[in-house]
């Protein structure tokens, strides 16, 4: 199958999965807030944060494994493919057992560190000791199967499984809360069963896609481990940086303001997170393709991926930023005013800031995928490390020692994200061998025009009325979305992009039944 058709199918399934998960997330947010209250919901979020934080201790193996497996596919090296996968599985099993044991042993200490009130101490210990432990172990078993699938650029399969798991998980949570009186226990069981089902399905599909896959523990070897950890240490450093720049925010809020503050912060994260797969649908699947182009020495195609992938990703982020940024207050008000009362305004302010942060971050587009495919990410680590350290210190100061409150964790991130982007563009241009002016013109000029016009239209509509009903909010969003779509097609994309998009949609149904081909990707010149 053409890479262009595969990209289209991956993108389509990603958008469908995003819609499904977004709708479920919005529904569950209101349900959990109503059933558990602000402090109880904050506790559930905190349990998820603990699992997320511990999973960065995988030494960067996730990204490293996917990249190196794609390299072995390009070179048709089945033996090395299996050695890398088996070695990663052994490492992950060890990490999962150690971290899970830590949750069991140190659950009371962890709960006290996160400033959990005595009223919720027992529930917090239960969630950390049993839910977090189980979730960590299951999470450590999953990545090797996902990497085996995505290294073949079959993100569509992952999307199918994730969508099904989301529905299964939501049904389990609703059943546990509405048909039983199990509370935190029921929520934990539903979450863990969904993870287990996902693991089993991914495992079966990985073996079907990579017919020669073997995960025999005897294939573990130091050479494969060294190769994984060589790239993994840079990815691991970036993961730590991500904690200091964004993921540490709930921890800072909990330590200084208690878990209840997370309930005001988290809805904005849920909304922006729900839209991120829509934005990154192109960029996330470029690493396997960029790796193969780099391995085979196709520099012109690699630069084309960089420029066009960045332009398309930036265009996709524009509509998300405009809608969430401009219409943040009515969106949060209609959704959560009954649960959060007058404090919903704080959540709306956080959402507006997060929309700007995402615009700065995802304007990077294909930069990450291309540099990872080239195995040239050390400069990104150094740049991001400096900004993350400043961001963390500023957030602690603003939340703990000023009246910024919850906004203290997002204001520094907004400022630093905007400052960081020009440095990343300059660095990636030098590494990839393209003039900065050409990169800026090819990837950013047209999307910036779309951003300015779309933003002005949204602001004008927002100023028409202060209290927007649900119906009028939908109307405004539809109008802005249509304007963005027309501008993106006419102004944001080049003629070659429009022609190839038409060709992909015209031929995809026929090509999907054909065998794989070596024809050019959507971004090839």
C-alpha positions as CSV (number, residue, x, y, z in Angstrom):
1,X,0.0,0.0,0.0
2,X,1.2,3.6,-0.7
3,X,2.6,5.4,2.3
4,X,0.3,8.3,1.3
5,X,-2.8,6.0,1.6
6,X,-1.5,4.5,4.9
7,X,-1.0,8.0,6.3
8,X,-4.6,8.9,5.3
9,X,-6.0,5.8,6.9
10,X,-3.9,6.4,10.0
11,X,-5.1,10.0,10.2
12,X,-8.8,9.0,9.7
13,X,-8.7,6.4,12.4
14,X,-6.9,8.7,14.7
15,X,-9.6,11.4,14.3
16,X,-12.4,8.9,14.9
17,X,-10.5,7.6,18.0
18,X,-10.1,11.2,19.2
19,X,-13.8,11.9,18.8
20,X,-14.7,8.8,20.7
21,X,-12.2,9.4,23.5
22,X,-13.1,13.1,23.7
23,X,-16.8,12.4,24.0
24,X,-16.2,9.7,26.6
25,X,-13.8,12.0,28.5
26,X,-16.3,14.8,28.7
27,X,-19.0,12.5,29.9
28,X,-16.8,10.8,32.5
29,X,-15.5,14.1,33.8
30,X,-18.9,15.3,34.8
31,X,-19.9,11.9,36.1
32,X,-16.9,11.4,38.3
33,X,-17.1,15.0,39.7
34,X,-20.7,14.5,40.6
35,X,-20.2,11.0,42.2
36,X,-16.9,11.7,44.0
37,X,-16.9,15.4,44.5
38,X,-14.1,17.8,43.9
39,X,-11.7,16.3,46.4
40,X,-12.5,12.7,45.4
41,X,-12.1,13.4,41.7
42,X,-8.8,15.1,42.5
43,X,-7.7,11.9,44.2
44,X,-8.5,9.8,41.1
45,X,-6.6,12.2,39.0
46,X,-3.7,12.1,41.4
47,X,-3.6,8.2,41.1
48,X,-3.4,8.6,37.3
49,X,-0.6,11.2,37.7
50,X,1.4,8.8,39.9
51,X,1.1,6.0,37.3
52,X,2.1,8.4,34.5
53,X,5.1,9.7,36.4
54,X,6.4,6.2,37.2
55,X,6.1,5.2,33.6
56,X,8.8,7.7,32.6
57,X,11.3,5.5,34.4
58,X,11.3,3.2,31.4
59,X,14.6,4.8,30.4
60,X,13.1,6.2,27.2
61,X,12.7,2.7,25.8
62,X,9.3,3.3,24.1
63,X,10.5,5.8,21.6
64,X,13.9,4.1,21.2
65,X,12.3,0.7,20.5
66,X,9.9,2.0,17.9
67,X,12.6,3.9,16.1
68,X,15.1,1.0,16.0
69,X,12.4,-1.6,15.1
70,X,11.5,0.6,12.1
71,X,15.2,0.7,11.2
72,X,15.4,-3.1,11.3
73,X,12.3,-3.4,9.1
74,X,14.0,-1.1,6.5
75,X,17.1,-3.3,6.5
76,X,15.1,-6.6,6.7
77,X,17.0,-7.7,9.8
78,X,14.5,-10.1,11.5
79,X,17.0,-11.4,14.1
80,X,17.9,-8.0,15.4
81,X,14.2,-7.0,15.4
82,X,13.5,-9.9,17.8
83,X,16.5,-9.3,19.9
84,X,15.6,-5.6,20.4
85,X,11.9,-6.5,21.2
86,X,12.8,-9.3,23.6
87,X,15.5,-7.2,25.4
88,X,13.0,-4.4,25.9
89,X,10.4,-6.8,27.3
90,X,12.8,-8.1,29.9
91,X,13.8,-4.5,30.9
92,X,10.2,-3.5,31.2
93,X,9.2,-6.5,33.3
94,X,12.0,-5.6,35.7
95,X,10.9,-2.0,35.9
96,X,7.3,-2.9,36.4
97,X,8.0,-5.3,39.3
98,X,10.2,-2.7,41.0
99,X,7.8,0.2,40.6
100,X,4.8,-1.9,41.5
101,X,6.5,-3.1,44.7
102,X,7.3,0.5,45.5
103,X,3.7,1.5,45.4
104,X,2.7,-1.4,47.7
105,X,5.4,-0.6,50.3
106,X,5.4,3.2,50.3
107,X,1.7,3.9,49.6
108,X,1.1,5.7,53.0
109,X,4.3,7.8,52.5
110,X,3.3,8.8,48.9
111,X,-0.2,9.8,50.1
112,X,1.3,12.1,52.8
113,X,3.8,13.6,50.3
114,X,0.9,14.6,48.1
115,X,-0.9,16.3,50.9
116,X,-4.0,14.1,51.0
117,X,-6.4,15.0,53.7
118,X,-7.1,12.5,56.5
119,X,-10.7,12.1,55.2
120,X,-9.3,10.5,52.1
121,X,-6.2,8.9,53.4
122,X,-7.5,5.3,53.3
123,X,-8.8,5.7,49.8
124,X,-5.6,7.2,48.7
125,X,-3.5,4.3,50.1
126,X,-5.9,1.9,48.4
127,X,-5.6,3.6,45.0
128,X,-1.8,3.7,45.2
129,X,-1.2,0.3,46.6
130,X,-3.6,-1.7,44.4
131,X,-4.7,0.4,41.4
132,X,-1.4,2.2,40.7
133,X,0.6,-1.0,41.3
134,X,-1.6,-3.1,38.9
135,X,-1.7,-0.3,36.3
136,X,2.0,0.1,36.3
137,X,2.7,-3.6,35.7
138,X,0.2,-3.8,32.9
139,X,1.6,-0.6,31.4
140,X,5.1,-2.1,31.4
141,X,3.9,-5.1,29.5
142,X,2.2,-3.2,26.7
143,X,4.8,-1.1,24.9
144,X,6.7,-3.9,23.2
145,X,3.6,-5.0,21.4
146,X,2.6,-1.5,20.5
147,X,6.1,-0.7,19.1
148,X,6.0,-3.9,17.0
149,X,2.8,-2.6,15.4
150,X,3.6,1.1,15.0
151,X,7.1,0.3,13.6
152,X,5.2,-1.0,10.6
153,X,3.3,2.4,10.5
154,X,0.1,0.6,11.5
155,X,-1.2,3.3,13.8
156,X,-4.7,2.6,12.5
157,X,-4.7,-0.8,14.4
158,X,-3.6,0.9,17.6
159,X,-6.4,3.4,17.1
160,X,-9.0,0.7,16.7
161,X,-7.9,-1.0,19.9
162,X,-7.6,2.2,22.0
163,X,-11.1,3.3,20.9
164,X,-12.6,-0.1,21.8
165,X,-10.8,0.0,25.2
166,X,-12.1,3.5,25.9
167,X,-15.7,2.4,25.3
168,X,-15.1,-0.8,27.4
169,X,-13.5,1.3,30.2
170,X,-16.3,3.8,30.3
171,X,-19.0,1.1,30.4
172,X,-17.3,-0.5,33.3
173,X,-17.0,2.7,35.2
174,X,-20.6,3.6,34.7
175,X,-21.7,0.1,35.7
176,X,-19.5,0.1,38.8
177,X,-20.8,3.5,40.0
178,X,-24.5,3.2,39.0
179,X,-25.2,-0.5,39.6
180,X,-23.0,-1.1,42.6
181,X,-21.9,0.9,45.6
182,X,-18.2,0.1,45.2
183,X,-16.9,3.6,44.7
184,X,-13.1,3.8,44.4
185,X,-12.9,0.0,44.2
186,X,-15.3,-0.2,41.3
187,X,-13.5,2.5,39.4
188,X,-10.2,0.8,39.9
189,X,-11.5,-2.6,38.8
190,X,-13.0,-1.1,35.6
191,X,-9.8,0.7,34.8
192,X,-7.6,-2.3,35.3
193,X,-9.9,-4.6,33.3
194,X,-9.7,-2.2,30.4
195,X,-5.9,-2.2,30.5
196,X,-5.8,-6.0,30.6
197,X,-8.1,-6.3,27.6
198,X,-6.0,-3.8,25.7
199,X,-2.8,-5.7,26.5
200,X,-4.2,-9.1,25.3
201,X,-5.6,-7.6,22.1
202,X,-2.3,-5.7,21.3
203,X,-0.3,-8.9,21.9
204,X,-2.3,-10.9,19.5
205,X,-2.2,-8.2,16.8
206,X,1.5,-7.7,17.2
207,X,2.2,-11.4,16.4
208,X,-0.1,-11.2,13.4
209,X,1.5,-8.1,11.9
210,X,5.1,-9.2,12.6
211,X,4.8,-12.9,11.7
212,X,8.5,-13.6,12.7
213,X,8.1,-11.9,16.1
214,X,9.8,-13.9,18.9
215,X,10.0,-12.6,22.5
216,X,11.9,-15.5,24.0
217,X,13.8,-14.3,27.1
218,X,16.9,-16.0,25.8
219,X,17.1,-13.4,23.0
220,X,18.0,-10.8,25.6
221,X,21.6,-9.5,25.0
222,X,23.8,-6.7,26.0
223,X,24.3,-5.4,22.4
224,X,20.6,-4.8,22.0
225,X,20.3,-3.3,25.4
226,X,23.1,-0.9,24.7
227,X,21.5,0.2,21.4
228,X,18.2,0.8,23.1
229,X,19.7,2.7,26.1
230,X,22.0,4.8,23.8
231,X,19.0,6.5,22.3
232,X,16.8,5.9,25.3
233,X,18.9,8.0,27.6
234,X,18.2,11.1,25.5
235,X,14.5,10.3,25.3
236,X,14.5,9.6,29.0
237,X,16.0,13.0,29.7
238,X,13.2,14.6,27.5
239,X,10.6,12.7,29.6
240,X,12.1,14.1,32.7
241,X,12.1,17.5,31.1
242,X,8.4,17.0,30.3
243,X,7.7,16.3,33.9
244,X,9.3,19.6,35.0
245,X,7.6,21.6,32.3
246,X,4.0,20.2,32.4
247,X,3.4,16.9,34.3
248,X,4.8,18.4,37.5
249,X,1.9,20.9,37.6
250,X,-0.6,18.6,39.4
251,X,2.1,17.7,41.9
252,X,3.0,21.3,42.6
253,X,-0.7,22.2,43.0
254,X,-1.3,19.2,45.3
255,X,1.6,20.0,47.5
256,X,0.8,23.7,48.0
257,X,-3.0,23.7,47.6
258,X,-4.2,20.1,48.1
259,X,-5.7,17.5,45.7
260,X,-8.9,19.7,45.3
261,X,-6.9,22.2,43.2
262,X,-6.3,19.5,40.6
263,X,-10.0,19.3,40.0
264,X,-9.9,22.9,38.7
265,X,-6.8,22.3,36.7
266,X,-7.5,18.9,35.2
267,X,-10.6,19.7,33.0
268,X,-8.4,21.9,30.9
269,X,-5.8,19.2,30.5
270,X,-8.6,16.7,29.5
271,X,-10.0,19.0,26.8
272,X,-6.6,19.9,25.3
273,X,-5.5,16.3,25.6
274,X,-8.6,15.1,23.8
275,X,-7.8,17.2,20.8
276,X,-4.1,16.4,20.6
277,X,-4.4,13.2,18.7
278,X,-6.3,15.2,16.1
279,X,-3.4,17.6,15.8
280,X,-0.6,15.1,15.9
281,X,-2.2,12.5,13.6
282,X,0.5,13.3,10.9
283,X,3.5,14.0,13.0
284,X,3.3,11.0,15.3
285,X,3.4,8.5,12.4
286,X,6.4,10.2,10.7
287,X,9.2,8.6,12.8
288,X,9.0,5.2,11.1
289,X,8.8,6.8,7.6
290,X,11.6,9.4,8.4
291,X,13.8,6.5,9.8
292,X,13.4,4.5,6.6
293,X,14.2,7.6,4.4
294,X,17.3,8.3,6.6
295,X,18.5,4.7,6.4
296,X,18.1,4.6,2.6
297,X,19.7,8.0,2.2
298,X,16.7,9.8,0.6
299,X,17.6,13.3,1.9
300,X,15.2,15.2,-0.4
301,X,12.3,13.2,0.7
302,X,13.3,13.7,4.3
303,X,13.3,17.5,4.0
304,X,9.9,17.3,2.2
305,X,8.6,15.4,5.2
306,X,10.0,18.0,7.6
307,X,8.5,21.0,5.7
308,X,5.1,19.6,4.7
309,X,4.6,17.6,7.9
310,X,5.2,20.7,10.0
311,X,2.9,22.9,7.9
312,X,0.0,20.4,8.1
313,X,0.4,19.9,11.9
314,X,0.5,23.6,12.5
315,X,-2.7,24.1,10.4
316,X,-4.4,21.4,12.5
317,X,-3.4,23.0,15.8
318,X,-4.7,26.4,14.7
319,X,-8.4,25.4,14.8
320,X,-8.0,23.7,18.2
321,X,-6.2,26.7,19.7
322,X,-8.7,29.2,18.4
323,X,-11.8,27.3,19.6
324,X,-10.4,26.4,23.0
325,X,-8.6,29.7,23.5
326,X,-11.4,32.1,22.4
327,X,-14.4,30.1,23.6
328,X,-12.9,28.7,26.8
329,X,-15.3,30.4,29.2
330,X,-18.6,29.3,27.6
331,X,-17.2,25.8,27.0
332,X,-16.2,25.3,30.6
333,X,-19.3,27.1,31.9
334,X,-21.8,24.9,30.0
335,X,-19.8,21.8,30.8
336,X,-18.9,22.2,34.5
337,X,-20.4,25.3,36.1
338,X,-22.9,23.1,38.0
339,X,-20.0,21.1,39.5
340,X,-17.4,23.8,40.0
341,X,-19.8,26.7,40.7
342,X,-18.1,30.1,40.3
343,X,-14.6,28.5,40.2
344,X,-15.2,27.3,36.7
345,X,-13.8,30.7,35.6
346,X,-10.4,29.6,36.9
347,X,-10.6,26.4,34.8
348,X,-11.5,28.5,31.7
349,X,-8.4,30.7,32.2
350,X,-6.2,27.6,32.5
351,X,-7.8,26.2,29.3
352,X,-7.0,29.4,27.4
353,X,-3.4,29.3,28.5
354,X,-3.1,25.6,27.6
355,X,-4.4,26.3,24.1
356,X,-1.6,28.8,23.6
357,X,1.0,26.4,25.0
358,X,-0.2,23.7,22.6
359,X,0.0,26.1,19.7
360,X,3.7,26.9,20.5
361,X,4.5,23.2,21.1
362,X,2.8,21.7,18.1
363,X,3.9,24.3,15.7
364,X,7.0,22.2,15.7
365,X,5.1,19.7,13.6
366,X,7.4,17.1,12.0
367,X,10.6,18.3,13.7
368,X,10.5,15.7,16.4
369,X,9.7,12.8,14.1
370,X,12.4,13.7,11.6
371,X,15.2,14.3,14.1
372,X,14.3,11.1,16.0
373,X,14.3,9.2,12.6
374,X,17.8,10.7,12.1
375,X,18.8,9.9,15.7
376,X,19.8,13.5,16.2
377,X,17.9,14.7,19.3
378,X,20.7,15.7,21.7
379,X,20.3,19.4,20.9
380,X,16.6,19.2,21.7
381,X,17.4,17.7,25.1
382,X,19.8,20.5,25.9
383,X,17.4,23.3,24.8
384,X,14.4,21.7,26.5
385,X,16.4,21.0,29.7
386,X,17.2,24.7,30.3
387,X,13.6,25.8,29.7
388,X,12.1,23.1,31.8
389,X,14.3,23.9,34.8
390,X,13.3,27.6,34.6
391,X,9.6,26.6,34.2
392,X,9.6,24.4,37.2
393,X,11.3,26.9,39.5
394,X,9.0,29.7,38.3
395,X,5.9,27.5,38.8
396,X,6.9,26.6,42.4
397,X,7.5,30.3,43.2
398,X,4.2,31.6,41.7
399,X,2.0,28.9,43.2
400,X,3.7,28.6,46.6
401,X,4.7,32.2,47.3
402,X,2.4,34.5,45.3
403,X,-1.4,35.0,44.7
404,X,-1.3,33.5,41.2
405,X,-2.8,30.3,42.6
406,X,-3.6,27.6,40.0
407,X,-2.6,29.9,37.1
408,X,0.9,30.0,38.6
409,X,1.7,26.6,36.9
410,X,0.6,27.7,33.4
411,X,1.7,31.3,33.0
412,X,5.5,30.4,33.0
413,X,4.8,27.6,30.6
414,X,3.0,30.0,28.2
415,X,5.9,32.5,28.2
416,X,8.7,29.9,27.9
417,X,6.9,27.8,25.2
418,X,6.7,30.9,23.0
419,X,10.4,31.8,23.6
420,X,11.6,28.2,23.0
421,X,10.1,27.7,19.6
422,X,12.5,29.9,17.5
423,X,15.5,28.1,19.0
424,X,14.1,24.7,18.1
425,X,13.4,25.9,14.5
426,X,16.9,27.2,14.1
427,X,18.5,24.1,15.6
428,X,16.4,21.7,13.4
429,X,17.1,23.7,10.3
430,X,20.9,23.3,10.8
431,X,20.7,19.6,11.6
432,X,18.5,18.9,8.5
433,X,20.5,21.0,6.2
434,X,17.8,23.5,5.2
435,X,18.1,27.3,5.3
436,X,16.0,28.8,8.2
437,X,14.3,31.2,5.8
438,X,13.2,28.4,3.5
439,X,11.9,26.4,6.4
440,X,10.0,29.4,7.8
441,X,8.5,30.2,4.5
442,X,7.6,26.7,3.5
443,X,6.3,25.5,6.9
444,X,4.9,28.6,8.7
445,X,4.1,31.6,6.4
446,X,0.8,30.2,5.1
447,X,-0.4,28.8,8.4
448,X,0.3,32.1,10.2
449,X,-2.0,33.8,7.7
450,X,-4.7,31.2,8.4
451,X,-4.2,31.7,12.2
452,X,-4.6,35.5,12.0
453,X,-7.8,35.5,9.9
454,X,-9.4,32.6,11.8
455,X,-8.6,34.1,15.2
456,X,-10.1,37.5,14.2
457,X,-13.3,35.8,13.1
458,X,-13.6,33.8,16.4
459,X,-12.9,36.9,18.5
460,X,-15.5,38.9,16.6
461,X,-18.1,36.2,17.1
462,X,-17.2,35.9,20.8
463,X,-17.7,39.7,21.3
464,X,-21.2,39.6,19.9
465,X,-22.7,38.2,23.2
466,X,-21.4,37.6,26.7
467,X,-23.6,34.7,27.8
468,X,-23.6,32.2,25.0
469,X,-26.1,29.4,25.0
470,X,-25.1,25.9,24.0
471,X,-26.9,26.2,20.6
472,X,-25.1,29.5,19.8
473,X,-21.8,28.1,21.0
474,X,-22.1,25.3,18.5
475,X,-23.1,27.7,15.8
476,X,-20.0,29.9,16.5
477,X,-17.7,26.9,16.5
478,X,-19.2,25.6,13.2
479,X,-18.7,29.0,11.6
480,X,-15.1,29.3,12.8
481,X,-14.4,25.7,11.7
482,X,-15.7,26.2,8.2
483,X,-13.7,29.4,7.9
484,X,-10.6,27.6,9.0
485,X,-11.2,24.7,6.6
486,X,-11.7,27.0,3.6
487,X,-8.6,29.1,4.5
488,X,-6.5,26.0,5.1
489,X,-7.5,24.5,1.8
490,X,-7.1,27.7,-0.2
491,X,-4.2,29.4,1.6
492,X,-2.6,27.0,4.0
493,X,-1.9,24.1,1.6
494,X,0.1,24.2,-1.6
495,X,-1.3,23.0,-4.9
496,X,0.8,19.8,-4.8
497,X,-0.7,19.0,-1.4
498,X,-4.3,19.6,-2.6
499,X,-3.7,17.4,-5.6
500,X,-2.3,14.6,-3.6
501,X,-5.0,14.7,-1.0
502,X,-7.6,14.5,-3.8
503,X,-5.7,11.5,-5.3
504,X,-5.5,9.7,-2.0
505,X,-9.2,10.0,-1.3
506,X,-10.0,9.1,-4.8
507,X,-7.8,6.0,-4.9
508,X,-7.7,4.9,-1.3
509,X,-10.6,2.4,-1.5
510,X,-8.9,0.7,-4.5
511,X,-5.4,0.8,-3.2
512,X,-6.3,-0.6,0.3
513,X,-6.6,-4.0,-1.2
514,X,-3.3,-3.9,-3.1
515,X,0.0,-5.1,-1.7
516,X,2.5,-2.7,-0.3
517,X,4.4,-0.6,-2.8
518,X,7.4,1.7,-2.7
519,X,5.7,4.7,-4.2
520,X,6.3,8.2,-2.7
521,X,4.7,9.4,0.5
522,X,2.3,12.2,0.8
523,X,5.2,14.5,1.5
524,X,7.5,13.4,-1.2
525,X,8.4,15.9,-3.9
